[in-house]
C-alpha cells in the first residue's frame, strides 16, 4: 500500500518523485544525495536525479532526526540511538550509540528540560550534540564513550582541561596533543551599541572586537559567555564575520556582495541567532566561500537578522542561501525575506530601507 508520495522540486518545477509504503517523518538533502526517514523505521537514500543509491536502511525504531553533510548521513531514532554513515563508501562511522548518557549530563536549569537542541556533523562524519543547556558532546570512537567538549558553566573547555595532562605524571605512557575540532574558517565576534539619538560617524571604529575562534571548543568557550540577544539593550548589534573580513560594506570581500534580511518579532532573536550561527560556522550553507558573515540588530519594535554574501550578482547562489536560512531557522514557507546589495546600501546610506522583497 502506498502511504507517501515524495516529490522533489527546484524553484517550483518537479524534478522527480517516488512512492513509499510508510509516511515520511524526517528528511535531509545536500548537493550529493537526499534521504528520508519513514514511520516504519526505514531510511531511503536518493541521488540528485532521484535514483535510489541503495536498498532501504532498516532501523530498530522510528527515525526522529536526520542530518547530512557531504557524503555523511546522521540519524537519531526514537529509542535514542545515533548512527553515522558514509553513503559514498558504504561505511558506518557510528553504529547505534545511545545518547542517554548525554541527556543524563544535561544541567537542570529552571524551565529547561533535558533535551537535544541540535546535532552538527564534522568533516569526519562524527556528530557534535548540543543540548538545551548549551553543552556540547562528541563521541570518541576509540574510547567508545561520550566526551563533554564544553560546559556552559565554565570558561574553559572541559575536554581540553582533562586531556591536558602532565608528562611527569605518566613516565611510561606516550601522550599526544589533545585533539580539537577545527572549523573550516576562523571567525570573529564583534559588538556595537549606540544610545538613542546618538550619531555614529565612524561606524567601523564604533565596533568592538569580542573574540576570535577557530575550533568548536573555542567557539563554545566564547559563545556561552556572551549576553543572549534578549538581554541586549536597544540599538545593539552582534556581528559574526570570517577572520580577515571587516564587518563593513566597503571591505574588499563584501563590496560586490549583499545581504539577506529577516525581520523577526521581539523575543525570537535568541533562538534564531543561535541556529544561524551554528549553521554558518558549521559550513551548512554548502556554497563554498560565499558566506562572509551575519549580523543581529536589536531594535525597538523588531529585531533584524542578516546574512552577508560576497557575490550579489549570482542569483542561483543567492536563492540557495535564502532557502538554507529558511531551513535552518525553521521559518514558515510564506516568510517574507529581503535582499539588498552593499552598493545600494552605500548609495542610500541605509542597511534596511529600499530592499528587494521576496515572498
Number of C-alpha atoms within 10 A of each C-alpha: 7 9 10 14 13 13 12 15 11 8 7 7 8 10 13 14 13 13 13 14 14 17 17 21 16 18 19 17 19 17 11 16 24 21 20 19 28 22 16 17 20 20 23 19 23 18 16 17 13 16 13 16 16 13 11 13 11 14 18 13 17 20 27 18 18 22 21 25 25 19 18 26 25 23 24 23 21 13 15 16 19 19 20 24 20 19 18 12 9 11 11 15 18 21 11 18 16 17 19 11 11 21 16 11 14 21 18 12 10 6 5 11 14 16 14 18 13 16 20 20 21 20 17 12 21 20 25 19 22 21 21 18 21 18 22 26 21 20 19 12 11 6 8 10 13 17 16 19 25 26 22 19 14 11 15 17 21 18 20 17 11 9 13 13 14 9 12 8 8 10 9 8 9 7 13 10 9 12 9 14 16 15 18 14 16 16 23 21 24 19 17 17 19 14 11 8 6 8 9 12 8 8 11 12 9 13 16 14 13 14 15 18 21 19 18 21 22 19 22 22 22 17 18 18 12 12 10 14 22 15 10 15 14 17 15 17 23 22 21 28 25 22 16 11 16 20 24 13 20 13 12 12 18 26 18 17 23 25 30 24 26 20 17 14 10 15 12 13 22 15 13 19 21 15 17 21 16 17 17 24 23 19 21 20 22 18 13 9 13 19 23 24 26 24 23 23 22 23 15 10 9 14 23 19 21 25 23 27 26 22 20 21 12 10 10 8 18 22 14 14 22 20 15 17 25 17 12 16 16 11 14 9 10 8 11 13 18 19 22 22 24 25 17 16 17 13 8 11 11 13 17 15 12 13 18 12 12 13 8
